[in-house]
Amino acid sequence: MVEFDNDFLFGTATASYQVEGAYNEDGRGMSIWDTFCRKNGKVFNGDTGDVACDHYHRYKDDIALMKKIGIKAYRFSIAWPRIFPEKGKFNQMGLDFYKRLIDELLINNIIPCATIYHWDLPQWADDLGGWLNRDVVHWYGEYVEKIFKELGTYVPMWITLNEPWCSSILGYGTGDHAPGHKNFGEALTAAHHLLLSHGNAVRIFRDFNLKDSKIGITLNLNEVYPETDSLDDKIAASIIDGYSNRWFLDPIFKGSYPDDMVKLFSSIFGSLDFIRNEDFNDISQKVDFLGVNYYTRAIVRKCVGELFNVKYVDGPNKKTDMGWEISPESLYNLLTRLKNEYTKELPIYITENGAALKDIISDDGHIHDDERIEYLKLHLNEAYRFIKNGGNLKGYFVWSLMDNFEWAYGYSKRFGIIYVDYKTQKRILKDSAIWYKDVIATRRIE
Ligand code: FCB
């Protein structure tokens, strides 16, 4: 039987741009996502986060729902453009929203877990080059300093960045995310400045000496499998592992980029002259935990002509509505690999895991999302297996508390355990929320 210890944290997650709305209220500045959504053809259906789930106004009701489910921790993110709508200009009203949110969580005995950057870079920063301009490290530093000063003691869990791979590769390489550039050399520059900003934020955090708070980073990681046993496919898998996992894990935990990838990247994209030797000391500042976002695995084969001569191939298992293959056992493999190669005894949190499904409201008014329950169950089982085998996994956050703005997919993908009717903003607990309530109450999975 699967039974989690009392100190295992059950949470749910959201992110500012995906749920808040109120995009032009209380002095909020524009973000790169506001801009990106307004560009033709970038986001499905022309959707924007202008209103989203209106969490900015409805946070009390949403927290009441969390309380009803018994959720112990809420991972939300802080919108930088609310705090600094213009370069160097602090906005108290923007910060006050997070004070209210955190207060309400604490009153309800829900642990606030704050992500400092979940992709909504202020537009003013992008106008100055965004993550390509090394000065971003200072802009971000000014922002985090203010955040720690005002909110530091109330938040026990801080996450510097969410998925820097996505911010850099999807934002500057493939162009699927804001700001929509398509240049892989730029993507690597952006990744480097993100990593530097992370390390700098950890250092600033330590200066505050907040005894009851911890800090870490959240990476999106996956196991990469070769399609066949051929040497070509194995090399392909090692390249994609380098590109999506090791390029971020190595500098943080080992203080250097992986040699094989430095060679490969510089042979394709030219000199990586944005890297300075002294940077690694900053990037590898000791963190208190690692956050892992896990959804699926990757299977690859060699394919000449593709980027890095590698192609992603479809796996045989069932897929979610994102087309992502359901592969719970590779969550176990991933966590085990992380422990062996990187984190050792360091606590790990699964800061996101969940499934998009085509949820519909049944005639009885409920949403019978059995497939989501199955998905969550399978992954929690693997998380438990990791713990039983000596893994230091401390918590699990379902993505997401509620349906929300799924980036380039707009509102077409539903990840929530709470259903959101975007026309009325009515919330309905899906069956998965009721199931999660029981898991949290009993700490067991039947
Ligand atoms: C992750 C993001 C999160 C959400 C999920 C589905 O990459 O961190 O905001 O979009 O995917």
Residues whose N, C-alpha, C, O or C-beta is under 5 A from the ligand:
A	BS01	FCB	A15
